[in-house]
Amino acid sequence: MRHRLARLAVALSLAGALLTPPARAAEPLCLRGVNLSGAEFGTVPGRYGFDYLYPSAETIGRFAALGLTAVRLPIRWERLQPVLRQPLDPDELARLEATVSAATQAGLRTVIDLHNYAYHGKARIDSEMVTAEAFADVWRRLAQHFRGDASVAFGLMNEPHDIPAARWLVAANAAIAAIRETGARQLVLVSGSGWSGAHSWTADLPTGNNAAIMLGVADPGRNFAYEVHQYLDADFSGTHAECSRGADALEAVERLTGWLAKTGRRAFLGEIGASARRNCPERLRAVLDHVNANPQQWVGWAAWSAGDLWAPDYPLKLDPSGANAPVVAAIQGAAQAKPTCER
């Protein structure tokens, strides 16, 4: 989740990045999914089953039954790789692998989302401790493990927010290069900095202008998409139950569609959520319908958020039989909408 950032007029130019050829897969993807939270919860290391939890096969199955095609799975870097540049923790990797397997058996793709906001513990990427090379190392190890699984996509980092976009770009490109060096060909999802909001993608933020700087993403495999998030509440943070800016959120996504078409890029709406308050499910559905209608620009979406550890009163909790059942129904409708989406 994010806090609202004040805009800062900063003139930035990366004309050289415009020479980078657009990155497209041979065919449009169709990810219509849900975030299944829990594995990223709690303090580290935490007690498994109490402080944090991977989704069960039963939970995965409930959402597969709605006609969804994908799961975005937030995980914690520090649990997966407690010591930088060292092997992945075998117990945590086994939990991740079991979840991916359960999703695959349910007919769902899995977006592995490193949900760390560009940090490992209290040290930020681009610091002396967490270098771009250290970030590339964890993705090299993950890619080596999952390179043979076509149902997996790699979400490099959730919502980098206080790292300059130009420095984040260096780390992202290092990670992409490491992934491709393993022979992995799967889709890579690359956030911008400044929380990677769709509404602020072209804005001059304190961290830089994502629309200018992130054109410099370099993928030897030519199979990446930007990851953006968009909420509907007053400050676009996703921290409130109200959805007073639902119309503005739709306009923001529409504007980004135009930018994607102009630049020949693609994006993934990795988080969007709403409560069941009046008009909120409908406003959410309008954004999802727009994404569905533009498959050349959008590889898909993932609604926020389901998971067994959310408090019952969390306003954005997705539960087919809970208080937000109308939101789940809107998501189900979008998942099953034409053009139909192959899993």
FENGI-V781536 format. One line per field, one symbol per residue. burial: b if it has 24 or more other ideal C-beta (glycine too) atoms within 12 Angstrom, else e. A space follows every 10 residues. Layout:
burial->???
This chain:
burial->bbebbeeeee ebeeeebeeb ebbbbeebbb bbbbbbbbbb beebeeeeee ebbbbbeebb ebbbebbbbb bbbbbbbbbb beebeeebbe ebbebbbebb ebbbebbbbb bbbbbbbbbb beebbbeeeb ebebbbbbbb bbbebbeebe bbbbbbbbbb bbbbbbbbbb bbbbbbbbbb ebebbbbbbb bbbbbbbbbb bbbbbebbbb bbbbbbbbbe bebbbbbbbb bbbebbbbeb bbbebbebbb ebbbbbbebb eebebbbbbb bbbbbbbeeb bbbbbbbbbb bbebbbbbbb bbbbbbbbbb eeebbbbbbb eeebebbbbb bbbbbbbeee beb
